[in-house]
């Protein structure tokens, strides 16, 4: 399990964007009810904020994945002729 700062660094590297761009995005998806946050005690230092996907986020993710599969399938049909 990664803490938020570790996740932000990993996401920024994967998406090739700055870490600073991740935090407004995480606030937005939290405010819109896609994820929930909670504090977890750390072995050292202050409690750390962690995220878990909420029901709304899971439902939305499933819908987006289905759309992506359909788009991908259609694209492959066109590319393969």
Residue, then its C-alpha position, 0 to 999 in steps of 0.5 A: x500500500x502506498x501513501x498519497x505522496x508515493x501514489x502521486x509520484x507514481x501517477x505523475x511519472x506514468x502520466x508524464x505530468x507534474x506531481x502538483x497536477x495530481x493534488x487538484x485532481x484527487x481533491x476533485x474526485x473526492x469532492x465528487x464522491x468517487x473516492x473516500x479518504x481516511x487517515x491511517x497511523x504511520x510507523x513514523x510521523x503523523x497519520x497519513x491520508x489514504x484513499x479508497x474507491x467509493x461505490x460511485x467510483x467503482x460504478x463509474x470505473x466499470x462504465x468507462x472500462x466498458x466504453x474503452x473495450x467497445x472503442x478498442x474493439x471498433x478501432x481494431x476492426x478498422x485497423x485490421x480491415 
